[in-house]
Amino acid sequence: MNDYMRALHQYFFPKPNLTELEMEIETARQDVRNWLDKAQRRRLMDLVDGQALLREAISLASFTTGFKLAWEIAKELEADGLHPLDEGEADCIRPRTGKEE
């Protein structure tokens, strides 16, 4: 199930363009790197990698929870016989063309 949710997450949640923020973070990382010895740099990178994994896990968990919520709502609507577009309602909804009838 997690593989399926991960695939859905990747499909429906495109990575936002954060180039400027990523450049700022890289600049700060380079500045800090110059002040640290090798062991300290390795520890810092472990922390940064851990944070990235945590953010990814939280994002996937949030997506999965939202998906499950939507699924349950859809099941309840179907069980109650409530559909977003019952017969007759679909006729009332027309795309706007900009012209008033």
Secondary structure as GFF3:
##gff-version 3
##sequence-region A 1 101
A	DSSP	alpha_helix	2	12	.	.	.	ID=ss1
A	DSSP	alpha_helix	19	35	.	.	.	ID=ss2
A	DSSP	alpha_helix	38	79	.	.	.	ID=ss3
A	DSSP	alpha_helix	89	92	.	.	.	ID=ss4
###
